[in-house]
Amino acid sequence: MTNEEVAVAFVNQSLPEAKSCTGNFSFKGTSLYSYASLLAKVGLKDNALYIDKDISKYSNTTQKHTSKLLSAAHPMQVFYIYLGEYPETNMQRYWKSIEAFIVKHRRARKYKDHYKAQIQSTIQEAQLFAKLHNEPTEIPDDLMRQLFVNQLL
C-alpha cells in the first residue's frame, strides 16, 4: 500500500490493519505508527483524530506521514496533543501554549494579527477537546485576565 492508502484506510477504519510497502507507516486498529512510534489515534466515538505533537515533528519522513494523514482526515476534528498524557495534562498544555502566544503577541510588531488568530483558534480547539473529554471548558482566570488586558477576546 502507498502512504496515502494507509492514511485513508486508517481514518476510515476500513481495514483492521495495514502497512505501507516500505513498512515504516502502518496502523493496527485505532493506532497509527510512523517508524514503530505511535503517531496518531482515531477516536471512533467522537470522530476525532489525535496526533502526537512530539512524534509528528520527529523527522522529515514522519512529517510527510503526518501530512498524508491530515489530507485523509479533512472532515475530522484534529487535535495535536501528547498521546501519552491524560486529558487534564493536555488541557494544561493548551493553556500554557496560549500564554506563550500572548507573550509573542505583545512582543510582535508585524505579526500581531497572526498571533491573535492563533490564540483564538487554540482556545476553540482547547475548549472542544475539553468538552469531548469531560474536562472543564472555562479559561483559567489568570489567562482570562491576560486575554482581556491585551484585548485578545
C-alpha positions, 0 to 999 in steps of 0.5 A: 500500500502507498502512504496515502492508502494507509492514511485513508484506510486508517481514518476510515477504519476500513481495514483492521490493519495495514502497512505501507510497502516500505513498512515504516507507516502502518496502523493496527486498529485505532493506532497509527505508527510512523517508524514503530512510534505511535503517531496518531489515534482515531477516536471512533466515538467522537470522530476525532483524530489525535496526533502526537505533537512530539512524534509528528515533528520527529523527522522529515519522513514522519512529517510527510506521514503526518501530512498524508494523514491530515489530507485523509482526515479533512472532515475530522476534528484534529487535535495535536496533543501528547498521546501519552498524557491524560486529558487534564495534562493536555488541557494544561498544555493548551493553556500554557501554549496560549500564554506563550502566544500572548507573550509573542503577541505583545512582543510582535510588531508585524505579526500581531494579527497572526498571533491573535488568530492563533490564540483564538483558534487554540482556545476553540480547539482547547475548549472542544477537546475539553468538552469531548473529554469531560474536562472543564471548558472555562479559561483559567482566570489568570489567562482570562485576565491576560486575554482581556488586558491585551484585548485578545477576546 
